[in-house]
Amino acid sequence: MYTILYTIKIKPNQEEKFIKAWKELTTLIYKYEGSFGSRLHKKHALHFFAYAQWPDKHTFENAGGNLPEEAHHCRNRMREAYEKFEVLDKYEMIEDLLKPQRSE
């Protein structure tokens, strides 16, 4: 598995707009590009941290060409809502001891 770490600084009063667009875009990437999805965390109101997981580096590096037009609109709404979106680092996972989540 390949993991990408992000830090995001949200513009004031744009938190809900960002979260909605992030969820929509993440769902599209998952559906059309083969990602395992992403998790979004909040440090405080305007500082978020996210990570996206992919099956492997190759899948991540070749993603983007299968997304529908709707993805561009989601990405634009995200850009309008943040001041800074930065890739912190990229990692290959070597062990996974997270407890699997159960659907309820």
N, C-alpha and C positions, 0 to 999 in steps of 0.2 A: 504494500500500500504506500501511496505517496501523499504527503500532507503539506499544505501551503498555509502559512500563518499570516494573518493580516491585522493591522491596527487601523482604526477608523476614527476620525474626529468629526463629529456631527455638528452642523450649524445649529445655533439656538432655535428652538421651537420646530425642529425638523425631524425629531426622533421617530415619530409614528410614520411619517412619509418614508423615511429611510427603511425602516423595518418592513413595511409593506412591500416596497420595491425589491428589497433584498430577498424576501421570501418568494416572490414571484420569479425573480431571475434564477435563484437557486433551484427552484422546482423545474424550470425549463432546462437548465444545465444538466440536472439529474436525468431528466426524461430524454433529452436529445443528444447529450454528449457522453454519457456513461460514467458520470461522477458518482460517488457514493453519498454526495450531499455535503452539507456544511452546518456548522454550529456557530451561533452568534452569542457573545457574552457581553455584559455591560460592566465596566469598571465604575463609572458614574454617568450621570445624565448625558454627557457629550463625548464620552470616550468608550468606544466599543473595541472588542477583540473578536476575531473570527478565525476559524480554520475550516478548510475544505479538504475532503479526502477523495482520492482517486485510486483506481485499481493499481496504477503504475505511472511512472514518469512519462512514458510514451503517450498514454491516453491523455494526460494533462496537456502535454506540449502540442498535441494535434487537435485539441478541442477548439470549437468556435465555428467551424464551417457548417454545422448542422442545425444551428439555432434558428428559430423562426423570427420574423420581423419584430414580433412582440418583445423579444429579448432586448432589442435595441432601445425600445421605449422604456423598459424597466431600468436598464443601465443608465439612461438619461435622467430618469427620476431620482435614481440613487445619487448621481453626480450633483444634481441640484440640491440635495439634502446634506452633503458632506463637504467639509473644508479640506480634508486630507484622507486619502486612502492609500495605504502603503503595504507592500509585501515585506514582512519582516524576515522570513526565511522559508526554505523548502527542505523537507526531510523525507527520507525513506524510513518507513516503520520497520523495526526488526522484531518487536514483540508487542502483543496486544493482550492486556489483562483487564480491560474494561469489562464490567459485567454487562451482558447483553440486555437491552431494554425490552420490556414486555409491552405489547400493544394492549390497550384496555378498551 
